[in-house]
Amino acid sequence: MLALPLWAAPVAAQSAPAAAPGAAERRATTARPAPLTATEESRLQALFQKARPATLRIEQCVPTRCDDPDGVGSAVLISADGLALTAYHVVEGARNLSAQTLDRKRYAVEVVGYNDQDDLALLRVKVPAGTPFLPLATGAPGVGNIALAIGNGNGDFLRPKTGRLTGLDSDAGRADFPPGTLELSAPVVPGDSGGPVLNATGQVTGIVSYIRLEGRRSRAYAVPVTVTDARLTALKRGEKRDAPVIGIQLGGAFGDLFMLTEKDFVTLSRLLKLGDTPGAFFTGVSRGSPAEKAGLQPLRLDGNDERVSGDIVTAVNGKRIVNFSEFQYAVRAFQPGDTVTLTVLRGGKTLQVPVTLTGRSQVDN
């Protein structure tokens, strides 16, 4: 199972991997959601026609034009003065953003605030006075509720995806995806990221974030939002909250091994000579990152694909970890600027290595 962001590249929804065996999913779900009745489908289509003018196509533009954007995502207006919500990964790192309304007119976009950890961003779009907007949900949703997502997936323009909420407080199974998401059966795809999920009364109850692929089946996930959400209050104040990172990567042939079990590690260790103690190894260190400054050493193999050097991290502030995924989760429990102590196995010795975390936007990962 694979999980992906939904910012289409041109900008996509993100996709998350399946959770590791035994990982807590922390969700209440229906095993198989009941199909929508004709009445429910009709109700959602009517809601779509009413809500569509308040939704946006978000484009990452080249400096001089937007007719061939570098990426495409979605957003929703939530106030009369042009505030809009989207997924942070839709606007992350973008220098030139534009928003298209239903009439195909384009407007300038400013990022007011963002929360990297929860994949939310607040935008100010210079739409004209009187442009429709949608209210935020006044309460939490329930499993089985009908739901409408609106987005720009597969090159479409502000189209509907209907379904039911099938889970609450879901976990992506990886630290770099938002926790506590809503799961829904609506068939969202890349390009739908950042679009609204509406409840039966037309309130915004979530912002589309990622999809999880299981063979030919996909499940969609959205960051829940309500009118009393403290995160939105912080975003309106202009908070720009980075996720904390060390600046290491697990890539190449090892890119799918971030959730190794201890048993898997033992098997791999016999091949690569990683040692007897399971932990997190990594294949790259970002230039200028906390990891580089702390002298952390990535995995290096010889011509026989056996380790000649490379650290194995076994604990973060004394908390035992056994794989790269657990390493990421442990780091994400802190904030940029915090100093953590890593327990590192290097050349047969155990070292205590202090590392000061930085914000993800400050590191080229």
C-alpha positions as CSV (number, residue, x, y, z in Angstrom):
1,M,0.0,0.0,0.0
2,L,1.3,3.4,-1.0
3,A,0.3,6.9,0.3
4,L,0.7,10.0,-1.8
5,P,0.2,13.7,-1.5
6,L,-2.5,15.1,-3.8
7,W,-0.8,18.1,-5.4
8,A,-0.6,17.3,-9.0
9,A,2.8,17.5,-10.6
10,P,2.0,19.9,-12.2
11,V,1.1,20.3,-8.3
12,A,-0.7,16.9,-6.7
13,A,-2.8,15.1,-3.5
14,Q,0.0,13.4,-1.6
15,S,0.0,9.6,-1.2
16,A,1.0,7.8,2.0
17,P,2.4,4.3,2.3
18,A,0.6,1.6,4.1
19,A,1.2,1.6,7.8
20,A,3.8,-0.7,9.1
21,P,2.5,-4.1,10.4
22,G,1.2,-3.5,13.9
23,A,1.2,0.3,13.6
24,A,-1.7,2.0,15.3
25,E,-4.2,3.4,12.9
26,R,-6.2,5.3,15.6
27,R,-9.4,5.4,13.7
28,A,-13.0,4.4,13.8
29,T,-14.1,3.1,10.4
30,T,-16.9,1.4,8.7
31,A,-15.6,-1.8,7.0
32,R,-17.4,-1.0,3.8
33,P,-19.3,2.2,3.4
34,A,-22.9,2.0,2.2
35,P,-23.3,3.3,-1.3
36,L,-24.9,6.7,-1.6
37,T,-28.6,6.6,-2.3
38,A,-30.1,8.4,-5.2
39,T,-31.5,11.0,-2.9
40,E,-28.1,11.5,-1.2
41,E,-26.3,11.8,-4.5
42,S,-28.8,14.3,-5.8
43,R,-28.4,16.3,-2.6
44,L,-24.6,16.4,-2.9
45,Q,-24.8,17.5,-6.6
46,A,-27.1,20.3,-5.7
47,L,-24.7,21.3,-2.9
48,F,-21.8,21.2,-5.5
49,Q,-23.6,23.7,-7.7
50,K,-24.1,26.0,-4.8
51,A,-20.6,25.7,-3.3
52,R,-18.5,25.6,-6.5
53,P,-18.2,29.4,-6.9
54,A,-16.3,29.5,-3.6
55,T,-13.7,27.0,-4.6
56,L,-10.4,27.7,-6.4
57,R,-7.8,26.2,-8.7
58,I,-4.3,27.0,-7.3
59,E,-1.5,27.2,-9.7
60,Q,2.3,27.4,-9.2
61,C,3.2,29.7,-12.1
62,V,6.4,30.4,-14.0
63,P,7.5,34.0,-13.3
64,T,5.9,35.7,-16.3
65,R,2.8,33.6,-17.0
66,C,0.3,31.0,-15.7
67,D,-1.0,29.4,-18.9
68,D,1.4,26.4,-18.3
69,P,1.7,26.1,-14.5
70,D,4.3,24.0,-12.8
71,G,1.7,22.6,-10.5
72,V,-2.0,22.5,-9.8
73,G,-4.0,22.1,-6.6
74,S,-7.2,23.3,-5.0
75,A,-8.5,25.6,-2.3
76,V,-11.6,27.1,-0.8
77,L,-12.5,30.7,0.2
78,I,-13.6,30.9,3.8
79,S,-14.2,34.7,4.3
80,A,-15.5,37.7,2.5
81,D,-12.1,39.3,2.5
82,G,-10.5,36.6,0.4
83,L,-9.0,34.2,3.0
84,A,-8.7,30.7,1.7
85,L,-7.6,27.3,3.0
86,T,-5.5,24.8,1.2
87,A,-3.1,22.0,1.9
88,Y,0.4,23.2,2.7
89,H,2.1,20.9,0.3
90,V,0.2,22.7,-2.5
91,V,2.0,26.0,-1.9
92,E,5.2,24.7,-0.2
93,G,8.3,26.4,-1.8
94,A,6.2,28.2,-4.4
95,R,7.5,31.6,-5.5
96,N,4.6,32.5,-7.8
97,L,1.1,31.5,-7.0
98,S,-2.2,32.3,-8.7
99,A,-5.8,31.4,-8.0
100,Q,-8.4,30.8,-10.6
101,T,-12.1,31.3,-9.8
102,L,-15.1,29.6,-11.5
103,D,-15.2,32.4,-14.2
104,R,-11.6,31.4,-15.1
105,K,-10.2,34.8,-13.9
106,R,-6.9,34.7,-12.1
107,Y,-6.0,36.5,-8.9
108,A,-2.8,37.0,-7.0
109,V,-2.2,34.8,-3.9
110,E,-0.3,35.5,-0.7
111,V,0.6,32.8,1.9
112,V,-0.6,34.3,5.2
113,G,0.5,31.3,7.4
114,Y,1.1,27.6,7.3
115,N,1.4,24.5,9.5
116,D,3.7,22.0,7.9
117,Q,3.0,19.3,10.4
118,D,-0.7,19.4,9.8
119,D,-0.5,20.2,6.1
120,L,-2.6,23.3,6.3
121,A,-2.0,26.7,4.8
122,L,-4.0,30.0,4.9
123,L,-4.0,32.2,1.8
124,R,-5.2,35.6,0.9
125,V,-6.6,35.8,-2.6
126,K,-7.2,39.2,-4.1
127,V,-10.7,38.3,-5.3
128,P,-13.3,41.1,-5.9
129,A,-15.8,42.0,-3.2
130,G,-18.8,39.8,-3.2
131,T,-17.0,36.6,-4.2
132,P,-18.8,33.7,-2.5
133,F,-17.1,31.9,0.4
134,L,-18.1,28.9,2.6
135,P,-18.5,28.6,6.4
136,L,-16.3,26.3,8.5
137,A,-17.9,23.4,10.3
138,T,-19.4,24.1,13.7
139,G,-18.9,20.6,15.0
140,A,-17.1,17.3,14.4
141,P,-18.3,15.0,11.7
142,G,-19.4,11.4,12.2
143,V,-18.5,8.1,10.4
144,G,-21.1,7.4,7.7
145,N,-21.8,11.1,7.0
146,I,-22.2,12.0,3.3
147,A,-19.3,14.1,2.0
148,L,-18.5,16.3,-1.0
149,A,-15.0,17.1,-2.2
150,I,-14.3,19.7,-4.8
151,G,-11.1,19.9,-6.7
152,N,-9.0,20.0,-9.9
153,G,-7.9,16.4,-10.1
154,N,-6.8,14.8,-13.4
155,G,-6.8,18.1,-15.2
156,D,-10.5,18.8,-14.5
157,F,-11.7,22.2,-13.3
158,L,-13.5,22.4,-9.9
159,R,-15.3,19.1,-10.2
160,P,-17.2,17.1,-7.5
161,K,-16.2,13.8,-5.8
162,T,-18.9,12.3,-3.6
163,G,-18.8,9.6,-0.9
164,R,-19.0,9.1,2.8
165,L,-16.7,9.6,5.8
166,T,-15.3,6.2,6.7
167,G,-12.9,7.1,9.5
168,L,-12.0,9.7,12.1
169,D,-8.5,10.4,13.6
170,S,-6.7,8.3,11.0
171,D,-2.9,8.0,10.8
172,A,-0.9,7.9,7.6
173,G,1.7,5.5,9.0
174,R,4.5,8.0,8.4
175,A,5.7,11.1,10.2
176,D,5.8,13.5,7.3
177,F,2.0,13.2,6.6
178,P,-0.6,14.9,8.8
179,P,-1.9,13.0,11.9
180,G,-5.5,12.7,12.9
181,T,-7.1,12.9,9.5
182,L,-10.6,12.2,8.2
183,E,-10.9,9.2,5.9
184,L,-13.5,9.3,3.1
185,S,-14.6,7.2,0.2
186,A,-14.8,10.0,-2.4
187,P,-12.4,9.1,-5.3
188,V,-10.0,12.1,-5.0
189,V,-6.8,12.1,-7.2
190,P,-3.7,14.3,-7.6
191,G,-4.8,17.9,-8.2
192,D,-7.6,17.6,-5.6
193,S,-5.2,18.4,-2.8
194,G,-6.2,21.5,-0.8
195,G,-9.8,21.3,-1.9
196,P,-12.7,21.3,0.6
197,V,-14.6,18.4,2.0
198,L,-18.1,19.6,2.7
199,N,-20.7,18.2,5.0
200,A,-24.4,17.8,4.2
201,T,-25.1,21.4,5.2
202,G,-22.3,22.9,3.0
203,Q,-19.8,23.6,5.8
204,V,-16.1,22.9,5.3
205,T,-15.3,20.0,7.5
206,G,-11.9,19.1,6.0
207,I,-9.1,19.9,3.5
208,V,-8.0,17.2,1.2
209,S,-4.4,16.1,1.9
210,Y,-3.4,12.6,0.7
211,I,-4.5,9.3,-0.7
212,R,-3.6,5.8,0.2
213,L,-3.3,3.3,-2.7
214,E,-4.0,-0.4,-2.1
215,G,-3.7,-2.1,-5.4
216,R,-6.5,-0.6,-7.6
217,R,-8.3,0.8,-4.6
218,S,-7.6,4.2,-3.1
219,R,-8.7,5.9,0.1
220,A,-8.8,9.6,0.6
221,Y,-7.8,11.6,3.7
222,A,-8.5,15.2,4.7
223,V,-7.3,17.4,7.5
224,P,-10.3,18.2,9.8
225,V,-11.2,21.8,10.4
226,T,-13.8,23.6,12.5
227,V,-14.7,27.2,13.2
228,T,-13.1,26.9,16.6
229,D,-9.9,25.3,15.3
230,A,-6.9,26.7,17.2
231,R,-4.7,26.0,14.2
232,L,-6.7,28.4,12.1
233,T,-6.5,31.1,14.7
234,A,-2.7,30.7,14.6
235,L,-2.6,30.8,10.8
236,K,-4.7,34.0,10.8
237,R,-2.0,35.6,13.1
238,G,0.5,34.7,10.4
239,E,2.1,31.7,12.1
240,K,4.4,29.9,9.7
241,R,5.2,26.6,11.5
242,D,7.8,24.3,10.0
243,A,8.1,20.7,10.9
244,P,11.4,19.9,12.7
245,V,14.0,18.0,10.7
246,I,17.6,16.8,11.1
247,G,18.4,16.6,7.4
248,I,18.9,13.0,6.5
249,Q,17.4,10.8,3.8
250,L,16.8,7.2,3.1
251,G,16.7,6.9,-0.7
252,G,17.8,4.9,-3.7
253,A,17.4,1.2,-3.4
254,F,16.6,1.6,0.3
255,G,13.7,4.1,-0.2
256,D,11.0,1.6,0.7
257,L,12.8,0.3,3.9
258,F,11.9,3.1,6.3
259,M,9.5,0.8,8.3
260,L,11.7,-2.3,8.8
261,T,10.7,-4.5,11.7
262,E,13.5,-5.8,14.0
263,K,13.2,-9.2,12.2
264,D,13.6,-7.5,8.8
265,F,16.6,-5.6,10.1
266,V,18.3,-8.8,11.2
267,T,17.8,-10.3,7.7
268,L,19.1,-7.2,6.0
269,S,22.0,-6.9,8.3
270,R,23.2,-10.4,7.3
271,L,23.5,-9.1,3.7
272,L,24.8,-5.6,4.3
273,K,26.8,-6.2,7.6
274,L,24.8,-3.5,9.5
275,G,25.6,-5.0,12.9
276,D,23.5,-6.8,15.5
277,T,21.5,-3.9,16.9
278,P,18.4,-2.8,15.0
279,G,18.1,1.0,14.4
280,A,17.7,3.7,11.8
281,F,20.3,3.9,9.0
282,F,20.2,6.6,6.3
283,T,21.8,7.1,2.8
284,G,22.1,10.9,2.6
285,V,22.8,14.0,4.7
286,S,21.7,17.4,3.5
287,R,24.3,20.1,3.0
288,G,24.3,22.6,5.8
289,S,21.8,20.6,7.8
290,P,21.9,19.8,11.6
291,A,22.9,16.2,10.6
292,E,26.0,17.5,8.7
293,K,26.9,19.9,11.5
294,A,26.7,17.0,14.0
295,G,28.9,14.8,11.8
296,L,26.3,12.1,11.2
297,Q,27.6,9.5,8.7
298,P,25.3,8.0,6.0
299,L,25.5,4.4,4.9
300,R,28.4,3.6,2.5
301,L,28.7,0.2,0.8
302,D,31.6,-1.5,-0.9
303,G,31.7,-3.3,-4.2
304,N,30.1,-6.3,-2.5
305,D,27.2,-4.2,-1.2
306,E,28.5,-4.6,2.4
307,R,28.7,-1.6,4.8
308,V,32.1,0.0,5.1
309,S,30.8,3.0,7.2
310,G,27.5,4.6,8.3
311,D,25.8,5.3,11.6
312,I,22.9,3.3,13.1
313,V,20.7,5.5,15.3
314,T,19.1,3.5,18.1
315,A,17.5,6.2,20.3
316,V,16.4,9.8,20.4
317,N,16.6,11.4,23.9
318,G,16.7,7.8,25.2
319,K,13.6,6.7,23.4
320,R,14.4,3.4,21.6
321,I,13.9,3.3,17.8
322,V,14.4,0.4,15.4
323,N,13.8,1.9,11.9
324,F,13.9,5.1,9.9
325,S,10.1,5.7,10.3
326,E,10.4,5.6,14.1
327,F,13.3,8.0,13.9
328,Q,11.1,10.5,11.9
329,Y,8.2,10.2,14.4
330,A,10.6,10.7,17.4
331,V,12.0,13.9,15.8
332,R,8.6,15.3,14.9
333,A,7.7,15.2,18.6
334,F,10.0,18.3,19.0
335,Q,10.1,21.8,17.6
336,P,12.7,23.6,15.4
337,G,15.4,25.0,17.7
338,D,15.2,22.1,20.2
339,T,18.3,20.1,20.8
340,V,18.0,16.3,21.0
341,T,20.6,13.6,21.8
342,L,20.9,10.7,19.4
343,T,22.3,7.4,20.5
344,V,24.5,6.3,17.6
345,L,26.4,3.1,16.8
346,R,29.5,3.9,14.8
347,G,32.5,1.6,14.2
348,G,31.5,-0.7,17.1
349,K,31.2,2.2,19.6
350,T,28.1,3.9,21.1
351,L,28.1,7.7,20.9
352,Q,25.8,10.3,22.3
353,V,25.4,13.0,19.6
354,P,23.6,16.2,20.3
355,V,21.7,17.7,17.3
356,T,19.8,21.0,17.2
357,L,16.7,20.6,15.0
358,T,15.8,23.1,12.3
359,G,12.7,23.9,10.2
360,R,12.1,21.8,7.1
361,S,12.0,24.8,4.9
362,Q,15.6,25.6,5.9
363,V,17.0,22.3,4.7
364,D,17.2,20.9,1.2
365,N,15.9,17.4,1.6
